[in-house]
Amino acid sequence: KANQADVLNDRADWLGALGRLDEAAADYQGSIEKNPTQIDAYIGLAIIRSKQDRHDEAEDCYDKMVAADAESGLAYIRRAGYRRDRSQFAEALADCERAASLDSKSVLPALVPASVNACQDQHAEATAQASRYLEGDQPLDGQALYAAACVFSLTARAFKSDTTAADASEQGSAAADRAAALLTEAWE
């Protein structure tokens, strides 16, 4: 069943990229039926629902994903990222706390709050948090590097729109360069 679910996810990804959103949603739903505790199909379906401006349904996908595997720290992290993007900062941070309690060895529950800080214009704190984890002793996988890249990317975006700081453009460029380097490292 898991292999069938993976095939449906792959096809749904392609259909979504082609703009065939209803067909993609149907494949993601079929994948969830075949493997209800997976994460990928819920996220894919949520992205499709967001593209269709059906944000309540997108949020419901994340809630169902967490309910399907309430012991998955990664499920809470993914919902936290969605909530961060929707400016639901308190809820995102609560999800990160829950993820940390489920997976104390992962750096992801600490990196997503840094991205929340970046979204709340706490640039220095956000980049300091991310840098601490990047320079720490814990091994960093692609997901951790991607999460750190998100912190620097969100910080870069905030600096680029900041017209009050004299060096905002330079700081924004430096943060964007760091994000790009982290993404490159994540894919190597």
ChimeraX attribute file (.defattr): number of C-alpha atoms within 10 A of each C-alpha:
attribute: neighborCount
match mode: 1-to-1
recipient: residues
	/A:1	10
	/A:2	13
	/A:3	11
	/A:4	13
	/A:5	23
	/A:6	19
	/A:7	15
	/A:8	22
	/A:9	25
	/A:10	18
	/A:11	16
	/A:12	28
	/A:13	22
	/A:14	14
	/A:15	17
	/A:16	20
	/A:17	12
	/A:18	10
	/A:19	13
	/A:20	14
	/A:21	21
	/A:22	16
	/A:23	14
	/A:24	25
	/A:25	24
	/A:26	14
	/A:27	24
	/A:28	29
	/A:29	21
	/A:30	18
	/A:31	26
	/A:32	24
	/A:33	13
	/A:34	17
	/A:35	18
	/A:36	19
	/A:37	19
	/A:38	20
	/A:39	21
	/A:40	19
	/A:41	29
	/A:42	27
	/A:43	21
	/A:44	22
	/A:45	28
	/A:46	24
	/A:47	22
	/A:48	26
	/A:49	21
	/A:50	15
	/A:51	14
	/A:52	13
	/A:53	11
	/A:54	13
	/A:55	16
	/A:56	11
	/A:57	17
	/A:58	23
	/A:59	20
	/A:60	14
	/A:61	22
	/A:62	23
	/A:63	16
	/A:64	17
	/A:65	25
	/A:66	24
	/A:67	15
	/A:68	17
	/A:69	16
	/A:70	17
	/A:71	15
	/A:72	19
	/A:73	23
	/A:74	22
	/A:75	26
	/A:76	29
	/A:77	27
	/A:78	23
	/A:79	22
	/A:80	28
	/A:81	23
	/A:82	20
	/A:83	20
	/A:84	22
	/A:85	14
	/A:86	12
	/A:87	14
	/A:88	14
	/A:89	20
	/A:90	14
	/A:91	14
	/A:92	25
	/A:93	23
	/A:94	15
	/A:95	26
	/A:96	26
	/A:97	19
	/A:98	18
	/A:99	25
	/A:100	20
	/A:101	13
	/A:102	17
	/A:103	16
	/A:104	11
	/A:105	11
	/A:106	18
	/A:107	23
	/A:108	26
	/A:109	27
	/A:110	21
	/A:111	29
	/A:112	28
	/A:113	27
	/A:114	30
	/A:115	30
	/A:116	25
	/A:117	22
	/A:118	25
	/A:119	20
	/A:120	16
	/A:121	16
	/A:122	15
	/A:123	23
	/A:124	12
	/A:125	14
	/A:126	25
	/A:127	21
	/A:128	12
	/A:129	20
	/A:130	26
	/A:131	16
	/A:132	11
	/A:133	19
	/A:134	18
	/A:135	10
	/A:136	11
	/A:137	8
	/A:138	11
	/A:139	12
	/A:140	18
	/A:141	13
	/A:142	15
	/A:143	14
	/A:144	23
	/A:145	25
	/A:146	22
	/A:147	25
	/A:148	30
	/A:149	27
	/A:150	24
	/A:151	30
	/A:152	29
	/A:153	23
	/A:154	26
	/A:155	30
	/A:156	26
	/A:157	17
	/A:158	22
	/A:159	25
	/A:160	17
	/A:161	11
	/A:162	15
	/A:163	11
	/A:164	8
	/A:165	9
	/A:166	9
	/A:167	11
	/A:168	17
	/A:169	18
	/A:170	13
	/A:171	18
	/A:172	22
	/A:173	17
	/A:174	17
	/A:175	25
	/A:176	23
	/A:177	16
	/A:178	18
	/A:179	24
	/A:180	17
	/A:181	13
	/A:182	22
	/A:183	19
	/A:184	14
	/A:185	14
	/A:186	17
	/A:187	11
	/A:188	7
